[in-house]
Amino acid sequence: MAKAMTKSKLVEVIAERTKITKSRAEEVVNTIFDTMSDAMTRGEGIEIRGFGSFTIRSYEGYTGRNPKTNTPVEVKPKKLPFFKVGKDLKDLVASKAHIPLPTDDDDEDDGDDGDDEDEG
């Protein structure tokens, strides 16, 4: 499985790239996420040009089935966030599709430090 960009890793990257402290970068990240969450809670969409858009989708209630017991279960109507990728991001990801993703195994030290001068 490919590695995931976690919130803490995002904070580290922002701190490094902008030369601010990790605590300041964490404030920035939290402010962005909180603002986005607040907007979506109010039913507003979020559009970030080139990246994508977040919208709220409404789903009607329906009668489902419990797969273990096969008994009917009423599923209530709900609203859920939905993300639609932007063209620029879609194209960027597609252009990198031929590059293999790093795996957890890539982090292991195989004892080879890359110095091949001794070998002959």
C-alpha positions as CSV (number, residue, x, y, z in Angstrom):
1,M,0.0,0.0,0.0
2,A,1.3,3.5,-0.8
3,K,2.2,5.8,2.0
4,A,-0.4,8.5,3.0
5,M,0.3,12.1,3.6
6,T,-0.8,12.5,7.2
7,K,-1.8,15.8,8.9
8,S,1.4,15.7,10.9
9,K,3.5,15.1,7.8
10,L,1.7,18.0,6.1
11,V,2.6,20.3,9.0
12,E,6.2,19.2,8.7
13,V,6.4,19.9,5.0
14,I,4.7,23.3,5.4
15,A,7.1,24.2,8.2
16,E,10.1,23.2,6.1
17,R,9.0,24.9,2.9
18,T,7.9,28.2,4.5
19,K,10.6,28.3,7.2
20,I,8.1,28.7,10.0
21,T,7.9,26.8,13.2
22,K,6.0,23.5,13.3
23,S,3.5,25.0,15.8
24,R,2.8,27.9,13.5
25,A,2.4,25.5,10.5
26,E,0.0,23.4,12.6
27,E,-2.1,26.5,13.3
28,V,-2.2,27.2,9.6
29,V,-3.3,23.7,8.7
30,N,-5.9,23.6,11.5
31,T,-7.3,26.9,10.4
32,I,-7.6,25.8,6.8
33,F,-9.3,22.5,7.8
34,D,-11.6,24.1,10.4
35,T,-12.6,26.8,7.9
36,M,-13.4,24.2,5.2
37,S,-15.3,22.0,7.7
38,D,-17.3,25.0,8.9
39,A,-18.2,26.0,5.3
40,M,-19.4,22.5,4.5
41,T,-21.4,22.3,7.7
42,R,-23.2,25.4,6.5
43,G,-23.9,23.6,3.2
44,E,-21.4,25.6,1.2
45,G,-19.2,24.1,-1.4
46,I,-15.5,24.7,-1.6
47,E,-13.7,25.2,-5.0
48,I,-9.9,25.3,-5.2
49,R,-9.0,26.0,-8.9
50,G,-6.8,23.4,-10.3
51,F,-7.1,21.1,-7.3
52,G,-10.8,20.2,-7.0
53,S,-14.1,21.0,-5.4
54,F,-15.9,19.8,-2.3
55,T,-19.6,19.7,-2.3
56,I,-22.4,18.2,-0.2
57,R,-24.5,15.4,-1.7
58,S,-27.8,14.4,-0.3
59,Y,-28.9,10.8,-0.3
60,E,-32.5,9.6,0.1
61,G,-33.4,7.1,2.8
62,Y,-33.9,3.5,1.7
63,T,-34.5,0.0,2.9
64,G,-31.3,-2.0,3.0
65,R,-30.5,-5.4,4.3
66,N,-28.3,-6.6,7.1
67,P,-25.9,-9.0,5.3
68,K,-25.5,-11.3,8.2
69,T,-29.2,-11.8,9.1
70,N,-30.8,-10.7,5.8
71,T,-33.3,-8.7,7.7
72,P,-34.5,-5.3,6.4
73,V,-32.9,-2.2,7.8
74,E,-34.1,1.4,7.3
75,V,-31.3,3.7,6.2
76,K,-32.1,7.3,7.0
77,P,-31.5,10.1,4.5
78,K,-28.1,11.7,4.8
79,K,-25.8,14.4,3.5
80,L,-22.2,13.5,2.8
81,P,-19.1,15.4,1.6
82,F,-18.0,14.7,-2.0
83,F,-14.8,15.6,-3.7
84,K,-14.4,16.1,-7.4
85,V,-10.8,16.3,-8.6
86,G,-9.8,19.3,-10.7
87,K,-8.3,19.0,-14.2
88,D,-4.8,20.2,-13.3
89,L,-4.5,17.7,-10.4
90,K,-6.0,14.9,-12.5
91,D,-3.5,15.6,-15.3
92,L,-0.5,15.8,-12.8
93,V,-1.4,12.5,-11.2
94,A,-1.9,10.9,-14.6
95,S,1.5,12.2,-15.8
96,K,3.2,10.5,-12.8
97,A,1.3,7.2,-13.2
98,H,4.3,5.5,-14.8
99,I,6.5,6.3,-11.7
100,P,6.3,3.4,-9.2
101,L,5.0,4.5,-5.8
102,P,7.3,4.0,-2.8
103,T,6.4,1.1,-0.5
104,D,7.1,0.6,3.2
105,D,9.9,-1.8,2.2
106,D,11.8,1.1,0.5
107,D,12.5,2.6,4.0
108,E,14.3,-0.5,5.2
109,D,18.1,-0.3,5.3
110,D,19.5,-3.0,3.1
111,G,23.1,-2.3,4.2
112,D,24.0,-0.8,0.9
113,D,25.0,2.8,1.4
114,G,25.3,3.4,-2.4
115,D,29.1,3.7,-2.2
116,D,30.3,1.2,-4.9
117,E,34.0,2.2,-5.0
118,D,35.0,-0.9,-3.0
119,E,33.4,-3.3,-5.4
120,G,35.3,-4.3,-8.5
